[in-house]
C-alpha cells in the first residue's frame, strides 16, 4: 500500500495531467460539479486538499485518505464492516496535523 501511495505521488503510474484530472470534481450534465473524480471522493477539509476512497463487504472495511498538501496518507484496513474507517483515518492524520481534527472540521463530517 505504501508503494502504491508513493506511485500516486509521482508519474510512475500516470502522468501528472491524468492524476490532476482524476482528482478534479466531475462536471454533471446540468453543469454543476460533484466532489468525486475517477474513483476518488474529494473530501472537503478546510485548508487541506484531500482525496479519499473507501469500501468494504461483509467482514471488512477499508479507507485511504490522502492529504495532498500535507504530504500525508493514512490507510485503514479493518476486519469489521461496521468500523468507521474514514473517521479512524482522520483521527490518525490529526496526530500528525492537528488542524485536521479541529472543531470546525468535525462539524463538517
N, C-alpha and C positions, 0 to 999 in steps of 0.2 A: 504494500500500500504506500509506503514511503517513496519507493522508486516511481510509482505511478504519479504520485503528487509532484515529485521533482520534475518528472517529464512534462506535466501540465504547466509548470513554471518556466519551461523553455520551449524551444521549437523542435524538440526531438520527435514528438508525435504529430503535431500540427503547426502550420505557420502561424505567426502572431495574428495575422488578419483573420484566420479561421477561429483562433481562440477568442479574439475580441468579438467576433460575430456570435460565437457560442454563448458568450456571457452578456449579450445585449438583449433587452426586453423584446419580445416578439410583438410585431405590429399585427393587430387583428383586422378583419375585413372592414369593420366600421371605422378604422383609423386610430382607435385607441391602442394603448400598449398594455401588456400584461407582464409581470415580473417573472418570466420564465423564458429560458433560452436553450434550446437543443439539449434537454435533459437536466438542466441546472436551474434551480429556483434561485432567483436573485433576492435574497433575504434582506429587508431593509434594517440596517443598524446605523443610526445617525452617526455620520462622520467616518464610516468604515464601509468600503466597498467589499461586499461578500457574495459568495455563491455557495449553494448547498445542494445536496441530493441525499435523500433518504428512502428507505423502503423496508420491506420485510414480508414475511409469510408466517404462518403458524410455527412458532418455535424460535423465531429470531427477528431482530430488527437492527437496522444499521443507519448511520448518518455520517456524512462527510461535510464539514463546514470549512470553507476556505476564506480566510480573512485576507483578501488580496493586498491591501495597502499595508497591513501589519506583517506580511510575510509569515503568516501563521496558518496552519491547517490542523484541525482536530478531527480524528476519525474514531467513531464509537461503534463497536460491534457487540451486540448483546444476544444472549441466548434466551431472551424473553420478548415476545411480540408486543407486550404492553409497556416496555421500558420507553421512557421519553428520551430517546437518544439525542434528539435535537437540543433539548434543554440541558442534558448532560454535557454535550459538546460545548455549548455556550458557557456553562459553568467552568469547565476546564480552561477554555480560552480566557475567561475572566481572571484566572490565576496568573496569566501572563500579561494581559492587557485589561486592567481593572475597569476601564471605561466601557468595556463591552457588556458589563452587567450592572451598569448604573441604573438608578430608579427609572429614568426616562426610557431606557431600553426595555426594562422589564415590563413596563406598561404596554409596550407595542407588541409584545409576544403573546 
